[in-house]
Amino acid sequence: MRNTLTLRYALSRTCSRHALGLAVASFAFINAVPAMAQTAANAPVNLDLGSVLAASSSGASTDYQDTPGTAPYEAPSVTPLNSTQPTSLVTQHTIENNFSSTQSYADFARLTPSVNSINPNGPGLAEAIGPTIRGLQDGQYNVTFDGIPLGDSNDFTHHTTSFFADHDIGQTIVDRGPGTAETVGDATFGGTISIRSKDPQPDMTLTPYGSYGSYNTIQEGLQFDTGSIAKLNGASAFFDAGHIKSDGALSYAGQERSNFLGKVVIPLGSNTTLTLFSSYQKLYQNPPNYGTSVAQMQAFGNSNYAYNNNPNSQEYYKYNADYITTDMEYADLTSNLGNGWLYDGKAYTYGYYHHDLNTIDPFDTLPGGQSSNGTANQVQLTVNGAPVSGIPGETFGMTYRSFGTIQRFQKDFSFGDVKFGAWFDRQSDNRYVYEVSLTNGNVPNYDTNTGGVGNVTAANNNGTIARLQHNQLYTFQPYAQFDWKPTDNLTLTAGVKYAFFRRQLFAPVNQVTGISQGYEHNYGKILPSFEAKYKFNPNLSAYAQAAEGFLAPNLNAFYTNNLTNQSVAPESTLNFQVGTAYQDQHLALGADVYDIHFQNFLQPTPATAGGKKAFYQYENIGGAFYRGIEGEATYTFDSGISLFGNGGYNEAYSTIGHVAVNMAPQFTTNAGIIYDHNGIYASLIDQWTGGEYSGNSTVSPAGGKSPGGWYDPYNVVNLSLGYTFDSVMQHVKHLSVKLNVDNLTDQNQFITDLGNDASGNPLYLKLTGISAFFSVSVPLTF
């Protein structure tokens, strides 16, 4: 592991480049604002859909979600009373008490019905496999941060560990549906995971925190909250710097990351608030996301095998390394304009810079100097030259930046409201892969057999350039929505959104084809939606939804020699859902049923490209349907004990042949017990994932079941024990200690595969066994 990624490094680099500049500019600006008291009557309202759902605006006399000791507060996952589609909220209270400091939003979402996520290297110590929502894969649903859609423009996927630390996340909301017309994003048809950042604390506080645990995992961090500053009109801010370093659960699969985040909230008079945000993260890792064969486990005597420390092997960990930096900045202006008008406008940018090294065949089980199929590790250092000993590999780069804005308006009437606005985003993405000799200073490798480049042309430097692309994705989504209240208890919502995408590809060396190509194509669709919500009383509500969804084709649709004749139909859905929510002091309930019909459904199927790593290719299977039932319930006793359970029964089949869809768990459940009283917090949570097919026909034929690669249900039990010491001493607000034990029963079985190596051996993912992490935080007041 490199030693340059430290807390000091994060502070020195990021304070100067991002958050410190943000803070100085913010405070200089708000010094010029006259001090005015903000009143609740005309305070600005955040119009982001996620914040609306997270708020308890149901009209109930008691705000149970924010009241300690009640069922909605203690519930690990709770359905908000004002939901208009199946929705589950994971609160900051749940995140802080139930998860280790290394985990990500994928783990938080896993606490909700029908969501599954796999940690291949221990909790949060590598990119998660997934999450899946109702069996829909990453890239088929939306992820937002503070209402801003995030993702890679090439395939709409996301990076669970690259942008934000769990310490900075205030809540996670999982919408299992396309949402209303005002829901914006690249892939809303499969749902939205909405991540909300924490808000500044009301009092000035300095909070050092840290943790230590399994796999030699250590975290250190420092958070500073300014508190409400009366001389600055009540402005407040928080800044957080953190550093995590771990060896990882798998051999030589280490990870190290440093992060810095700043958030400033500035009241501009009594009607308007400006929020400024900046984050920066630097990550180094040896990514274990390709799976491991049984032959490797046996050859190296390690069931948790990923890499080794032999520089003559393609599995040498230094030859398989990621170097990633990311940042995100936004300004959000919310205002009550008067006369029933509300405004919420964001301008933002975020960037992702990923460079890595990787070998061609990191699955060898033979002595050093040979790849997995028994051929010698050789490279060719000149065109048509003789092969020489060396490790064939690749240098890889993917760098992109998005610039965008979201503008929202709302006009309130006595009979309802009208909402309208638009989202615009432009992402520029540059990608390259060079075939190199990793043992000769990364010079070009002209051996196209080991390099895996199909076509040898002048454009790809005689086969040494596997990919050189410049891509643009333009997205524009205007919307209009009408919420009509014919009675105080009934709200009928009708809306329409136009989803427009423009893909542009300029590739001196296109992926797969290896030739110079350029192309652009526009995709667009009008997406209507209808929702009905009825409030029976302040504690009970019900809803129904019908909506269309749409997903523009993946960039890989452009990897063909006949681009000008290529016509790829987008995926589209028709969604029907009904559900209900109930909350009182002792009971929180939510339940729904759903039926989704797909056209041009793209199914993931494991594959192997020559001698290179396994990957998933996507096959258009025509139509598909997803249907199921979901529910969650928590009951809290006056003694501080809470019992809870949630789950989803999920069906996913093709319409032709009624064949099960790959990688779609047939059910998920979470169940357990919580004790939260007198400073003690304890929870025991049992998480089950139902059986699924990987689609890998070389794995067990699954007793004749199609499509093959069947994996039985499995469960993981997690334990959390914590205690908060109040009023420890002067200026020490409290002291919190916590122990997290993941996979308490030490499960180690195979749970899925990621295709095959070059010799046809399945590459498995498995549970990595029990792990434990101890953490402490000490807020200091002034």
C-alpha positions in Angstrom: 0.0 0.0 0.0 1.2 3.5 -0.7 1.8 5.8 2.3 0.9 9.1 0.6 -2.8 8.9 1.3 -3.1 10.3 4.8 -5.4 12.6 6.7 -2.8 15.3 6.5 -2.6 14.8 2.8 -6.4 15.1 2.4 -6.5 18.3 4.4 -3.6 20.0 2.6 -4.7 19.1 -0.9 -8.4 19.6 -0.6 -8.7 22.5 1.8 -6.7 24.6 -0.7 -8.3 23.3 -3.8 -12.0 22.9 -3.0 -13.6 23.3 0.4 -11.4 26.0 1.9 -12.0 28.2 -1.0 -15.6 27.5 -0.8 -15.8 28.4 2.9 -13.8 31.6 2.6 -15.9 32.8 -0.3 -19.1 31.8 1.5 -18.3 33.6 4.7 -17.0 36.7 2.9 -20.3 36.8 1.0 -22.6 36.3 4.0 -20.8 39.0 6.0 -22.4 41.4 3.6 -25.9 40.1 4.3 -28.0 42.0 6.8 -29.0 39.9 9.8 -32.6 38.9 9.7 -34.5 36.3 11.7 -35.9 33.5 9.5 -39.5 32.7 10.2 -41.2 29.4 9.7 -44.1 31.0 7.9 -42.1 32.0 4.8 -39.0 29.9 5.1 -37.6 28.5 1.8 -38.6 24.9 0.9 -36.3 22.4 -0.7 -38.2 21.0 -3.7 -36.0 17.9 -4.2 -38.2 14.9 -4.3 -35.9 13.0 -1.9 -36.1 15.7 0.8 -39.9 15.9 0.5 -40.2 12.1 1.1 -37.8 12.2 4.0 -39.7 15.0 5.7 -42.6 14.2 8.0 -45.1 16.4 6.3 -48.0 14.0 6.7 -50.1 16.3 8.9 -49.8 14.0 11.9 -49.9 15.7 15.3 -46.6 14.0 16.3 -43.5 13.8 14.1 -42.8 10.2 14.9 -39.9 9.8 12.5 -37.9 12.4 14.5 -39.1 11.3 18.0 -36.7 8.9 19.8 -38.2 5.8 21.2 -41.0 5.6 18.6 -41.3 2.8 16.0 -40.7 5.1 13.0 -37.6 6.5 14.7 -36.1 3.1 15.6 -37.1 1.3 12.4 -34.0 0.4 10.3 -36.2 1.0 7.3 -39.5 2.9 7.3 -42.1 3.9 4.7 -42.8 7.7 4.9 -46.5 8.5 5.3 -46.4 10.9 2.3 -45.1 8.3 -0.2 -46.6 8.1 -3.7 -44.7 5.0 -4.6 -42.9 2.2 -2.7 -40.3 4.1 -0.7 -38.0 3.2 2.3 -36.0 5.6 4.4 -32.8 4.7 6.3 -32.2 7.5 8.8 -29.0 9.0 10.2 -29.9 7.4 13.5 -29.8 3.9 11.8 -26.7 4.6 9.8 -24.7 5.8 12.9 -25.7 2.9 15.1 -25.7 -0.1 12.8 -22.8 0.2 10.4 -19.0 0.2 10.6 -17.2 3.3 9.4 -16.0 1.7 6.1 -19.4 0.9 4.7 -21.3 2.7 1.9 -24.7 3.7 0.7 -25.0 0.2 -0.9 -25.0 -1.3 2.6 -27.6 1.2 3.9 -29.9 0.5 1.0 -29.5 -3.3 1.7 -31.6 -2.7 4.8 -34.7 -2.0 2.7 -37.0 -4.4 0.9 -35.9 -6.0 -2.4 -32.4 -4.6 -2.3 -29.3 -6.8 -2.4 -25.7 -5.9 -2.4 -22.4 -7.9 -2.2 -19.2 -6.8 -0.5 -16.5 -8.8 -2.2 -13.6 -7.7 0.1 -15.2 -7.0 3.5 -17.7 -4.3 4.4 -17.1 -1.3 2.1 -13.5 -2.2 1.3 -14.1 -2.5 -2.4 -16.7 -1.4 -4.9 -19.9 -3.2 -4.1 -21.3 -5.8 -6.6 -24.7 -4.1 -7.1 -26.8 -3.1 -5.4 -29.8 -4.6 -7.2 -33.3 -3.3 -6.7 -36.0 -6.0 -7.4 -33.3 -7.8 -9.5 -32.6 -4.7 -11.6 -28.8 -4.2 -12.0 -26.7 -1.1 -11.3 -27.1 1.0 -14.4 -30.9 0.3 -14.5 -31.8 2.6 -11.7 -30.8 6.1 -10.6 -28.5 7.3 -7.8 -28.6 11.0 -6.6 -26.7 12.9 -4.1 -28.6 15.9 -2.6 -31.0 15.6 -5.5 -28.2 15.6 -8.2 -28.1 12.5 -10.5 -24.6 10.8 -10.5 -23.2 8.2 -12.7 -20.9 7.1 -15.6 -22.4 8.2 -18.9 -21.2 5.2 -20.8 -23.5 2.7 -18.9 -25.2 4.7 -16.1 -23.4 2.7 -13.4 -22.1 4.0 -10.1 -19.1 3.8 -7.7 -20.1 3.0 -4.1 -16.7 3.9 -2.5 -15.3 6.6 -4.8 -17.3 9.7 -4.0 -18.5 9.9 -0.4 -17.6 8.5 3.0 -20.4 7.0 5.1 -19.6 9.5 7.9 -21.0 12.3 5.7 -24.2 10.6 4.8 -27.3 11.8 6.7 -29.9 9.4 5.2 -30.5 7.1 2.3 -33.9 6.9 0.6 -34.8 4.0 -1.8 -37.6 4.7 -4.2 -38.6 1.4 -5.9 -40.3 3.0 -8.9 -39.9 5.6 -11.7 -41.3 8.4 -9.5 -43.4 11.3 -10.6 -42.7 13.6 -13.6 -40.4 15.7 -11.4 -38.1 12.7 -10.8 -35.0 13.3 -13.0 -32.1 11.1 -13.8 -30.6 8.9 -16.4 -32.2 5.6 -15.3 -35.2 6.4 -13.1 -37.3 3.6 -14.5 -35.7 1.1 -12.1 -36.0 3.3 -9.0 -33.8 5.9 -7.3 -31.3 5.6 -4.4 -31.3 9.1 -3.0 -28.3 9.9 -0.8 -28.6 13.0 1.4 -25.6 14.7 3.1 -25.6 15.5 6.8 -26.7 19.0 7.9 -24.5 21.2 10.1 -25.1 20.8 13.8 -26.7 23.8 15.7 -23.8 24.2 18.2 -20.1 24.7 17.5 -18.5 21.2 17.9 -15.2 19.6 17.1 -15.5 15.8 16.7 -12.5 13.5 16.4 -13.5 10.0 15.5 -11.8 6.8 14.6 -12.0 3.0 14.3 -9.9 -0.1 14.1 -10.9 -3.6 13.1 -10.4 -6.7 11.0 -8.0 -6.9 8.1 -5.8 -4.3 9.8 -8.4 -1.6 9.0 -7.9 1.8 10.6 -9.9 5.0 10.2 -9.1 8.4 11.5 -11.2 11.6 11.0 -12.1 15.0 12.3 -15.3 16.9 11.8 -15.8 20.6 12.7 -19.3 22.2 13.0 -19.4 26.0 13.2 -22.9 26.0 14.8 -25.4 28.7 14.1 -23.5 32.0 13.8 -25.9 34.8 14.9 -23.7 37.6 13.4 -23.9 35.9 10.0 -27.7 35.6 9.9 -27.7 32.1 11.4 -25.3 30.7 8.9 -23.8 27.3 9.7 -21.3 24.9 8.2 -19.5 21.6 8.7 -16.2 20.3 7.4 -15.1 16.7 7.6 -11.7 15.1 6.8 -11.2 11.4 7.0 -8.7 8.6 6.1 -9.2 4.8 5.9 -6.6 2.2 5.2 -7.2 -1.6 5.1 -5.5 -4.8 3.9 -8.9 -6.1 2.8 -10.6 -9.4 3.5 -9.0 -11.0 0.4 -5.3 -11.6 0.0 -3.3 -8.5 -1.1 -6.6 -6.6 -1.9 -5.8 -3.5 0.0 -7.6 -0.2 -0.1 -6.7 3.3 1.1 -8.8 6.4 0.8 -8.8 10.0 2.0 -11.7 12.4 1.8 -12.6 15.9 2.6 -16.1 17.5 2.5 -17.5 20.9 3.3 -21.1 22.2 3.5 -22.2 25.7 4.2 -25.8 26.8 4.7 -26.4 30.6 4.4 -29.8 32.2 5.1 -30.1 35.2 2.8 -32.8 37.1 4.6 -36.0 35.5 5.8 -37.1 33.9 2.5 -34.0 32.5 0.8 -31.3 30.0 1.7 -28.0 29.3 -0.2 -26.2 26.0 0.3 -22.7 25.5 -0.9 -21.1 22.1 -1.0 -17.7 20.7 -2.0 -16.1 17.2 -1.6 -12.9 15.6 -2.7 -11.7 12.0 -2.4 -8.5 10.1 -3.3 -8.5 6.3 -3.5 -5.9 3.6 -4.1 -7.0 0.0 -4.2 -6.2 -3.5 -5.5 -9.7 -4.3 -6.8 -10.9 -7.9 -6.2 -14.0 -7.5 -8.2 -13.3 -10.2 -10.8 -14.0 -13.3 -8.7 -11.7 -16.3 -7.9 -11.6 -19.8 -9.3 -11.6 -22.9 -7.1 -8.3 -23.9 -8.7 -6.7 -20.6 -7.4 -8.0 -21.2 -3.9 -6.6 -24.7 -3.9 -3.3 -23.8 -5.5 -2.6 -21.0 -3.0 -4.2 -22.6 0.0 -6.4 -19.6 0.7 -10.2 -19.5 0.3 -10.0 -15.7 0.4 -7.5 -15.5 -2.4 -7.3 -12.5 -4.8 -3.7 -11.5 -5.5 -0.1 -12.5 -4.5 3.2 -10.8 -4.0 5.1 -12.6 -6.7 6.3 -10.1 -9.4 6.6 -13.0 -11.9 2.9 -13.7 -11.7 0.0 -12.0 -13.4 -1.6 -12.0 -10.0 1.0 -9.7 -8.5 -1.0 -7.1 -6.6 1.1 -4.1 -7.8 0.2 -5.0 -11.4 -3.5 -4.8 -10.5 -4.1 -1.4 -9.0 -6.6 1.5 -9.2 -5.8 5.2 -8.7 -9.0 7.2 -8.4 -9.7 10.8 -7.5 -13.2 12.4 -7.5 -14.8 15.7 -6.6 -18.2 17.3 -6.5 -19.3 20.9 -6.0 -22.8 22.5 -6.1 -24.6 25.6 -5.1 -28.3 25.3 -4.2 -30.6 28.3 -3.9 -34.0 27.8 -2.3 -36.5 30.6 -2.0 -40.1 31.4 -1.0 -40.9 34.0 -3.6 -44.2 34.9 -2.1 -47.8 34.6 -3.4 -47.5 30.8 -3.3 -44.4 30.6 -5.5 -41.4 28.4 -4.5 -38.1 28.1 -6.2 -35.2 25.6 -5.9 -32.2 25.9 -8.3 -29.0 24.0 -8.3 -25.8 24.4 -10.4 -23.2 21.6 -10.0 -20.2 19.8 -11.3 -18.6 16.5 -10.5 -15.6 14.7 -11.8 -14.2 11.1 -11.8 -10.5 10.4 -12.7 -9.6 6.7 -12.8 -6.2 5.4 -13.9 -5.2 1.8 -13.3 -2.8 -1.1 -14.1 -4.1 -4.6 -14.7 -2.8 -7.8 -16.1 -4.4 -9.7 -18.9 -5.0 -12.9 -17.0 -5.0 -12.5 -13.2 -6.2 -16.0 -12.6 -3.1 -18.2 -13.0 -2.6 -21.2 -10.8 0.7 -22.4 -12.3 4.2 -21.5 -11.3 5.4 -18.0 -11.9 5.9 -17.1 -15.6 2.8 -18.9 -16.9 -0.7 -17.8 -17.4 -3.8 -19.9 -16.4 -4.0 -21.8 -19.7 -0.3 -22.9 -19.4 1.3 -20.5 -21.9 4.3 -18.6 -21.0 4.0 -15.0 -19.8 5.6 -13.2 -22.8 5.5 -9.9 -24.5 6.5 -8.5 -27.8 8.4 -5.2 -27.5 8.8 -4.4 -31.3 6.5 -4.8 -34.2 6.8 -8.3 -35.5 9.6 -8.9 -33.0 10.4 -12.1 -31.2 8.5 -12.7 -27.9 10.5 -12.2 -24.7 9.7 -12.9 -21.1 7.4 -10.4 -19.5 4.0 -9.7 -17.9 1.4 -8.6 -20.4 -0.9 -6.0 -19.1 -2.8 -2.8 -19.7 -2.8 0.8 -18.6 -6.4 2.0 -18.3 -7.9 5.4 -18.0 -11.5 6.8 -17.6 -11.9 10.4 -16.8 -15.1 12.4 -17.0 -16.7 15.6 -15.7 -20.3 16.6 -15.6 -21.7 20.1 -15.6 -25.4 20.6 -15.0 -28.3 22.4 -13.4 -31.7 21.5 -12.0 -34.3 24.3 -11.9 -37.6 23.7 -10.1 -40.6 26.0 -9.6 -43.8 25.4 -7.6 -47.0 27.4 -7.5 -49.4 26.6 -4.6 -53.2 27.1 -5.0 -56.1 26.4 -2.6 -56.9 23.3 -4.6 -53.3 21.9 -5.0 -50.2 23.0 -6.8 -48.4 23.1 -10.1 -44.7 22.0 -10.4 -42.5 22.5 -13.4 -38.8 22.6 -14.2 -35.9 21.0 -16.0 -32.7 19.1 -15.6 -29.7 19.6 -18.0 -26.4 17.7 -17.8 -23.4 17.5 -20.1 -20.8 14.8 -19.3 -17.5 14.6 -21.2 -15.8 11.2 -20.9 -12.3 10.2 -22.1 -11.3 6.6 -22.1 -8.2 4.7 -23.1 -6.6 1.2 -22.8 -3.0 0.6 -23.9 -1.5 -2.8 -24.1 1.9 -2.8 -22.3 4.6 -4.9 -20.7 4.3 -4.3 -17.0 7.8 -5.6 -16.4 9.5 -3.3 -18.9 8.3 0.1 -17.7 4.9 -0.1 -19.3 6.3 0.1 -22.8 4.0 -1.0 -25.7 3.3 -4.7 -26.1 2.8 -5.6 -29.8 1.8 -9.2 -29.1 -1.9 -9.1 -30.0 -2.5 -12.6 -28.9 -1.7 -11.9 -25.3 -3.0 -8.3 -25.6 -6.4 -9.4 -26.8 -6.8 -6.7 -29.5 -8.7 -8.1 -32.4 -7.9 -5.8 -35.4 -4.3 -4.6 -36.0 -4.4 -1.3 -37.7 -2.3 1.9 -38.1 -4.9 3.7 -36.0 -4.4 1.5 -33.0 -0.6 1.6 -33.3 -0.3 -2.0 -34.6 -2.6 -3.4 -31.9 -1.1 -1.7 -28.8 -4.1 0.7 -28.3 -7.2 -1.3 -27.4 -9.4 1.8 -26.8 -9.1 5.6 -27.3 -12.5 7.3 -27.1 -13.9 10.8 -26.5 -17.6 10.6 -25.5 -20.2 13.2 -24.8 -23.6 12.7 -23.3 -26.2 15.5 -23.3 -29.3 15.1 -21.1 -32.3 17.4 -21.0 -35.4 16.5 -19.0 -38.1 19.2 -18.8 -41.2 18.3 -16.8 -44.6 19.6 -15.6 -46.8 18.2 -12.9 -50.2 19.0 -11.4 -51.2 18.0 -7.8 -54.9 18.3 -7.4 -56.6 18.0 -4.0 -60.3 17.5 -4.5 -60.6 16.9 -0.8 -58.3 17.5 2.1 -57.4 13.8 2.2 -57.1 12.9 -1.5 -54.3 14.1 -3.8 -54.3 13.2 -7.5 -51.1 13.8 -9.4 -50.7 13.9 -13.2 -47.4 14.8 -14.9 -45.4 14.5 -18.0 -41.6 14.5 -18.6 -39.7 14.5 -21.8 -36.4 12.5 -21.5 -33.9 13.5 -24.1 -30.4 12.0 -24.6 -27.8 12.7 -27.2 -24.8 10.4 -27.4 -21.7 11.5 -29.3 -18.7 9.2 -29.9 -15.4 10.3 -31.4 -13.0 7.3 -31.2 -9.6 7.3 -32.9 -9.7 3.7 -31.7 -13.1 2.4 -30.9 -13.6 -0.3 -28.3 -14.0 -3.8 -29.8 -13.6 -2.7 -33.4 -10.1 -1.2 -33.1 -10.8 1.3 -35.9 -11.4 5.0 -36.0 -15.1 5.8 -35.8 -17.4 8.8 -35.1 -21.1 8.8 -34.5 -23.9 10.5 -32.7 -27.5 9.6 -32.0 -30.5 11.2 -30.2 -33.0 9.4 -28.0 -36.1 10.8 -26.6 -39.4 9.8 -25.1 -42.4 11.5 -23.5 -43.0 9.9 -20.1 -46.4 10.3 -18.5 -47.2 9.4 -14.9 -50.2 9.3 -12.6 -50.3 8.9 -8.8 -53.2 9.0 -6.3 -52.6 9.3 -2.5 -55.3 9.1 0.1 -54.9 10.0 3.8 -57.4 8.0 5.8 -56.2 9.7 9.0 -53.0 11.4 10.2 -51.4 7.9 10.8 -52.6 6.0 7.7 -52.2 6.6 4.0 -52.4 4.7 0.7 -51.2 5.3 -2.8 -51.4 4.0 -6.4 -49.1 4.7 -9.3 -49.0 4.2 -13.0 -45.9 5.5 -14.9 -43.7 4.9 -17.9 -39.9 4.5 -17.7 -37.1 4.9 -20.3 -33.4 4.1 -20.5 -31.2 5.2 -23.3 -28.9 2.5 -24.8 -25.5 1.8 -23.3 -22.5 3.2 -25.1 -21.5 -0.4 -26.0 -24.2 -0.3 -28.7 -21.7 1.8 -30.6 -19.0 -0.8 -30.6 -19.7 -2.1 -34.1 -18.3 -1.8 -37.6 -21.6 -0.6 -39.0 -22.4 2.4 -36.9 -24.2 4.3 -39.6 -26.7 1.4 -40.0 -26.9 0.6 -36.3 -30.3 1.0 -34.7 -30.6 0.2 -31.0 -34.0 0.5 -29.3 -34.0 1.9 -25.8 -35.3 -0.1 -22.9 -38.8 1.1 -21.7 -41.1 0.1 -18.9 -44.7 0.4 -17.8 -45.0 0.4 -14.1 -48.1 -0.2 -11.9 -47.9 -0.1 -8.1 -50.2 0.2 -5.1 -49.2 0.5 -1.4 -49.9 1.8 2.1 -48.1 3.3 5.0 -48.9 3.5 8.7 -47.1 5.1 11.6 -47.9 5.6 15.3 -45.8 5.6 18.5 -45.4 1.9 18.7 -45.9 0.6 15.1 -44.6 1.5 11.7 -45.9 -0.4 8.6 -45.4 -0.3 4.9 -46.6 -2.7 2.1 -46.9 -2.6 -1.6 -47.4 -4.8 -4.7 -45.9 -4.0 -8.1 -46.1 -5.1 -11.7 -43.5 -3.9 -14.3 -43.6 -4.7 -18.0 -40.3 -4.3 -20.0 -39.7 -3.8 -23.7 -36.2 -4.4 -25.2 -34.9 -5.7 -21.9 -31.1 -6.1 -21.7 -30.1 -9.1 -19.6 -26.6 -9.5 -18.1 -24.9 -12.7 -19.1 -21.4 -13.8 -18.0 -18.8 -14.1 -20.7 -15.0 -14.4 -21.3 -13.1 -12.4 -23.8 -10.2 -14.5 -25.0 -7.6 -14.7 -22.3 -8.8 -11.5 -20.6 -10.9 -11.0 -17.5 -14.4 -12.1 -17.2 -17.1 -9.6 -17.8 -20.9 -9.4 -18.4 -22.3 -8.8 -21.8 -25.9 -7.7 -22.2 -28.4 -9.5 -24.4 -31.7 -8.1 -25.6 -34.2 -10.8 -24.7 -37.2 -8.7 -25.9 -39.9 -8.5 -23.2 -39.7 -9.2 -19.5 -41.9 -8.7 -16.5 -41.1 -8.1 -12.9 -43.7 -8.4 -10.2 -43.8 -9.0 -6.5 -44.9 -7.9 -3.0 -43.0 -6.0 -0.4 -43.4 -5.0 3.2 -41.8 -3.7 6.3 -42.9 -3.5 9.9 -41.4 -2.3 13.2 -43.0 -2.6 16.7 -41.4 -0.7 19.6 -42.1 -1.5 23.3 -41.8 1.1 26.1 -38.8 -0.7 27.5 -36.7 0.3 24.5 -37.0 -3.0 22.6 -38.0 -3.0 19.0 -38.8 -5.9 16.7 -38.6 -5.4 13.0 -38.8 -7.2 9.7 -39.0 -6.4 6.0 -38.7 -8.2 2.8 -39.7 -8.6 -0.8 -40.8 -11.5 -2.9 -39.6 -10.8 -6.4 -40.4 -12.5 -9.7 -38.4 -11.7 -12.9 -39.1 -13.6 -16.1 -38.8 -13.2 -19.9 -42.1 -13.0 -21.7 -40.8 -15.5 -24.3 -40.3 -18.9 -22.7 -40.9 -17.7 -19.2 -37.2 -18.0 -18.4 -35.9 -16.5 -15.1 -33.8 -13.4 -15.5 -30.2 -13.7 -14.5 -28.8 -12.2 -11.3 -32.3 -11.4 -9.9 -32.7 -12.7 -6.3 -36.1 -14.3 -5.8 -36.5 -12.7 -2.3 -34.8 -10.6 0.3 -35.5 -10.2 4.0 -34.2 -8.3 7.0 -35.3 -9.2 10.5 -34.0 -8.6 14.0 -34.2 -7.0 17.3 -33.1 -3.6 18.6 -32.5 -2.2 22.1 -32.2 1.6 22.4 -32.5 3.0 26.0 -30.4 4.9 28.5 -27.4 5.3 26.2 -27.3 1.7 25.2 -27.8 0.7 21.5 -27.8 -2.9 20.5 -29.1 -4.6 17.3 -29.0 -8.1 15.9 -30.0 -8.2 12.2 -30.4 -11.3 10.0 -30.2 -10.5 6.3 -31.3 -13.1 3.7 -30.9 -13.1 0.0 -33.1 -15.5 -2.0 -31.8 -17.9 -4.7 -30.8 -16.6 -8.1 -29.4 -17.7 -11.4 -26.1 -16.3 -12.7 -26.7 -17.5 -16.2 -23.4 -19.3 -16.3 -24.1 -22.6 -18.0 -20.7 -24.0 -17.0 -21.7 -23.9 -13.4 -24.0 -26.7 -12.0 -26.9 -27.2 -14.5 -29.1 -26.5 -11.5 -31.2 -29.6 -11.7 -32.4 -28.8 -15.1 -33.5 -25.3 -14.1 -32.8 -22.6 -16.6 -30.8 -20.5 -17.3 -28.2 -22.3 -15.2 -25.8 -21.2 -12.5 -28.2 -21.6 -9.6 -27.2 -20.3 -6.2 -29.1 -21.2 -3.1 -30.4 -18.6 -0.6 -27.9 -17.4 2.0 -27.9 -15.2 5.1 -25.6 -12.9 7.0 -26.1 -12.0 10.7 -24.8 -8.6 11.8 -24.4 -7.4 15.4 -24.0 -3.8 16.7 -23.3 -2.9 20.3 -22.8 0.7 21.4 -22.9 3.0 24.4 -23.0 6.8 24.7 -21.5 8.4 27.8 -23.2 11.7 28.4 -21.7 14.8 30.1 -18.3 13.1 30.5 -16.6 16.4 31.5 -16.6 20.0 30.6 -16.6 20.6 26.9 -17.1 16.9 26.2 -20.6 16.7 24.8 -20.6 12.9 25.0 -18.4 10.0 24.2 -19.7 7.2 22.0 -18.2 3.8 21.6 -19.4 1.0 19.2 -18.6 -2.5 18.2 -19.8 -3.9 14.8 -19.5 -7.6 14.1 -20.4 -8.5 10.5 -21.2 -12.0 9.4 -21.5 -13.2 13.0 -22.0 -16.8 12.0 -18.9 -16.8 9.8 -20.6 -17.8 6.5 -18.1 -18.5 3.7 -20.1 -20.1 0.9 -20.2 -19.2 -2.8 -23.0 -16.8 -3.6 -22.6 -16.1 -7.3 -20.1 -16.1 -10.1 -18.7 -13.5 -12.5 -18.2 -15.6 -15.6 -15.2 -17.9 -16.4 -11.4 -17.5 -16.8 -9.6 -18.4 -20.0 -9.7 -22.1 -19.2 -13.4 -22.2 -18.5 -13.2 -22.2 -14.7 -16.0 -20.3 -13.0 -14.9 -17.2 -11.1 -16.8 -17.1 -7.8 -17.7 -14.5 -5.3 -18.0 -15.8 -1.8 -18.8 -14.5 1.7 -15.5 -13.6 3.3 -16.3 -14.6 6.9 -16.7 -12.8 10.2 -15.2 -9.4 10.8 -15.3 -6.9 13.7 -14.7 -3.2 14.0 -14.5 -1.0 17.1 -15.2 2.8 16.7 -15.2 5.9 19.0 -16.2 9.5 18.6 -15.8 12.4 21.0 -17.7 15.6 20.2 -16.0 18.6 21.9 -18.1 21.8 22.5 -16.9 25.4 23.0 
